[in-house]
Amino acid sequence: MQARQLPLQRGWAWLREGFLLWRRNPALLTFASFAYLLILVLLSSVPVLGQAIASLLMPVLSLGVLNTCRAIDEGRKGGPDLLFSGFKSNVPALVTIGGIYLVGSVLVILLTSATDGGTLIGLMREGIDPEAEEVPSIGFSVLVALILSTPVIMAYWFAPILAGWWNVSAPKAMFFSFYACLQNWRPFLAYGLSLMVVGGILPGVLIGTVGAVIPLLSTLLLLIIPLVLIPSIFASFYINAREVFATVQVDEQIRD
């Protein structure tokens, strides 16, 4: 198992290739993506322990989405049950990864709260009051949270795949994930910019422009764009994992 170092331009291509993968089986990948999100939302809504349970199971379910992408990529037949295939692969390590990610996220919130006087955590709890005379500035809070959360996200990014496909322990999976992201910071920077443009700026401009001319069509676009964009983004996660950790190594591991 070895992470490959990719050139910057590959980061621009990941989202486009994710869209092409989605086109090969849009129904299955759309189902897997939105079912994954729905399950996490439902789990998170459970009082007291819901958020913790959702975090612990997130790597298991995300591996199911990535397994779905891999099945489509390799031309294998698959159904909705692929979403739950993560429960067959090194579940203790996957749950541990979810637990470590949860602890890291909590630490990020606490450290951010210590630097901004609790502004961000207060807004997370109570939201923004539109009738308030002064709306607190959250720019600094968001910047601090982004900086602190980046290492946590890097450690998590490839960890479910490493634990599920290579049967790696949770600490080792998160270490190699962090190292692989650090080694490929250039393509990931390009990938992040492409997500910002394609996932945020362009849809907003398109919907706003169309809405100024044909309001009904802009409403339709609000429904269609997420159905294409969200599964394509999930597929792009698989694409960058496939390239950084060549899947031929996974096949050899399975045969052994």
C-alpha positions in Angstrom: 0.0 0.0 0.0 1.6 3.2 -1.2 0.2 6.6 -1.9 1.1 8.0 -5.3 2.0 11.7 -5.8 -0.2 13.2 -8.5 0.3 16.4 -10.5 -1.9 19.5 -9.9 -3.9 19.1 -13.1 -5.4 15.8 -11.9 -7.3 17.7 -9.2 -9.2 19.7 -11.9 -10.3 16.4 -13.6 -11.7 14.5 -10.6 -15.1 16.2 -10.5 -15.5 15.9 -14.3 -14.6 12.2 -14.1 -16.9 11.8 -11.2 -19.7 13.1 -13.4 -18.8 10.6 -16.1 -18.9 7.8 -13.6 -22.3 8.9 -12.4 -23.6 8.9 -16.0 -22.8 5.2 -16.3 -25.4 4.3 -13.6 -27.2 7.4 -12.5 -30.0 5.6 -10.7 -27.8 3.5 -8.5 -25.3 6.2 -7.6 -28.0 8.8 -6.9 -29.8 6.3 -4.6 -26.6 5.5 -2.7 -25.6 9.1 -2.3 -29.0 10.4 -1.1 -29.7 7.3 1.0 -26.4 7.8 2.8 -27.2 11.5 3.5 -30.8 10.6 4.6 -29.6 7.9 7.0 -27.1 10.2 8.7 -29.7 13.0 9.0 -32.2 10.5 10.6 -29.6 9.2 13.0 -28.5 12.7 13.9 -32.1 13.6 14.8 -32.3 11.0 17.5 -32.1 12.8 20.9 -29.0 12.7 23.0 -26.9 10.0 21.2 -28.0 10.6 17.7 -25.1 12.8 16.6 -22.6 10.4 18.1 -24.2 7.3 16.5 -24.2 9.1 13.1 -20.5 10.0 13.4 -19.6 6.4 14.4 -21.4 4.9 11.4 -20.4 7.5 8.9 -17.3 5.7 7.8 -19.2 2.4 7.4 -21.9 4.0 5.2 -19.4 6.1 3.2 -17.5 2.9 2.4 -20.8 1.6 1.0 -21.1 4.6 -1.3 -17.5 4.1 -2.4 -18.1 0.4 -3.0 -21.0 1.4 -5.2 -18.8 3.7 -7.2 -16.2 0.9 -7.5 -18.8 -1.6 -8.7 -20.0 0.8 -11.4 -16.4 1.7 -12.4 -15.5 -2.0 -12.8 -18.7 -2.8 -14.7 -20.1 -5.2 -12.0 -23.8 -5.5 -11.4 -24.9 -4.1 -8.1 -28.0 -3.0 -6.3 -29.1 -0.8 -3.3 -27.6 -3.4 -0.9 -24.1 -2.1 -1.9 -24.8 0.9 0.4 -24.6 -1.4 3.4 -21.6 -3.4 2.1 -19.4 -1.5 4.6 -20.8 -3.6 7.4 -19.0 -6.6 5.9 -15.5 -4.9 6.0 -13.4 -4.3 9.1 -16.3 -2.7 11.0 -14.4 -2.2 14.3 -11.8 -0.1 12.6 -14.4 1.9 10.6 -16.3 2.7 13.8 -13.1 3.7 15.5 -12.3 6.0 12.7 -15.7 7.6 13.1 -15.1 8.0 16.8 -11.7 9.6 16.3 -13.2 11.9 13.7 -16.0 12.9 16.2 -13.4 13.7 18.9 -11.4 15.7 16.5 -14.4 17.7 15.4 -15.4 18.4 19.0 -11.9 19.6 19.7 -12.0 21.9 16.7 -15.3 23.4 17.9 -13.9 23.9 21.5 -10.6 25.5 20.2 -12.5 27.7 17.9 -14.8 28.7 20.8 -11.7 29.6 22.8 -10.4 32.0 20.2 -13.7 33.7 19.2 -15.4 33.9 22.6 -18.0 31.3 21.7 -19.4 33.2 18.7 -19.5 30.2 16.3 -20.8 27.7 18.7 -23.5 30.1 19.8 -24.6 30.5 16.2 -24.6 26.8 15.7 -26.9 26.4 18.7 -29.2 29.3 18.2 -28.8 30.5 14.7 -28.8 34.1 13.5 -31.6 36.3 14.8 -32.8 38.4 11.9 -34.3 41.0 14.3 -31.1 41.5 16.2 -29.7 45.0 16.0 -26.1 43.7 15.6 -25.3 40.5 13.7 -22.0 39.0 15.0 -19.2 38.7 12.5 -18.3 35.1 11.9 -15.6 35.5 9.3 -12.8 35.1 11.8 -14.5 32.2 13.5 -15.1 30.4 10.2 -11.4 30.9 9.2 -10.1 29.5 12.5 -12.5 26.5 12.3 -11.4 25.9 8.7 -7.7 25.9 9.6 -8.2 23.7 12.6 -10.5 21.2 10.9 -8.2 20.7 7.8 -5.9 18.2 9.5 -8.9 16.3 10.8 -10.5 16.1 7.4 -7.1 15.0 5.9 -6.8 12.2 8.4 -10.4 11.0 7.7 -10.4 11.5 3.9 -9.0 8.1 2.7 -9.3 6.3 6.1 -12.6 4.4 5.4 -11.2 3.0 2.2 -7.8 2.0 3.7 -9.6 0.3 6.6 -12.3 -1.3 4.5 -10.3 -2.3 1.4 -6.9 -3.1 2.9 -8.0 -4.1 6.4 -5.8 -1.5 8.0 -6.2 -0.5 11.7 -7.9 2.8 12.4 -4.8 4.8 13.6 -2.7 3.5 10.7 -5.5 4.3 8.2 -5.9 7.9 9.5 -2.1 8.4 9.5 -1.7 7.2 5.9 -4.7 9.2 4.8 -3.2 12.4 6.3 0.1 11.7 4.7 -1.5 10.9 1.3 -3.4 14.2 1.4 -0.3 16.1 2.4 1.7 14.5 -0.4 -1.0 15.5 -2.9 -1.9 19.0 -1.6 -1.5 20.5 -5.0 -4.2 18.4 -6.8 -6.4 18.7 -3.7 -6.1 22.5 -3.9 -7.2 22.4 -7.5 -10.0 19.9 -6.5 -11.2 22.2 -3.8 -11.3 25.2 -6.1 -13.2 23.2 -8.7 -15.8 22.1 -6.1 -16.2 25.8 -5.1 -16.7 26.9 -8.7 -18.8 24.0 -10.0 -20.6 23.2 -6.8 -21.3 26.7 -5.6 -20.6 29.6 -7.8 -21.9 28.3 -11.2 -25.2 26.8 -9.9 -25.9 30.0 -8.1 -25.2 32.1 -11.2 -27.2 29.8 -13.4 -30.2 29.6 -11.1 -30.2 33.4 -10.5 -29.9 34.2 -14.3 -32.6 31.7 -15.3 -34.8 32.8 -12.4 -34.7 36.4 -13.6 -36.2 35.3 -16.9 -38.2 32.1 -16.2 -38.9 31.7 -12.5 -40.5 28.3 -12.9 -37.5 26.9 -14.7 -35.2 28.1 -11.9 -37.3 26.1 -9.4 -36.9 23.1 -11.6 -33.1 23.6 -11.7 -33.1 23.8 -7.9 -34.4 20.2 -8.0 -32.3 18.8 -10.9 -28.9 20.3 -10.1 -28.5 18.5 -6.7 -29.6 15.2 -8.2 -26.7 15.4 -10.6 -24.1 17.4 -8.6 -24.2 15.5 -5.2 -23.7 12.0 -6.7 -21.0 13.3 -9.0 -19.2 14.7 -6.0 -19.4 11.4 -4.2 -18.1 9.7 -7.3 -15.2 12.2 -7.4 -14.2 11.0 -3.9 -13.8 7.6 -5.3 -11.9 8.9 -8.4 -9.2 10.6 -6.3 -8.9 7.5 -4.0 -8.6 5.3 -7.0 -5.8 7.4 -8.3 -3.9 8.0 -5.1 -4.2 4.4 -4.0 -4.2 2.3 -7.1 -7.1 -0.1 -6.9 -5.1 -2.9 -8.5 -3.4 -3.3 -5.2 -6.8 -3.8 -3.6 -7.6 -6.6 -6.1 -4.4 -8.3 -5.2 -5.2 -8.0 -1.5 -8.6 -9.6 -2.0 -7.1 -12.5 -4.1 -4.6 -13.2 -1.3 
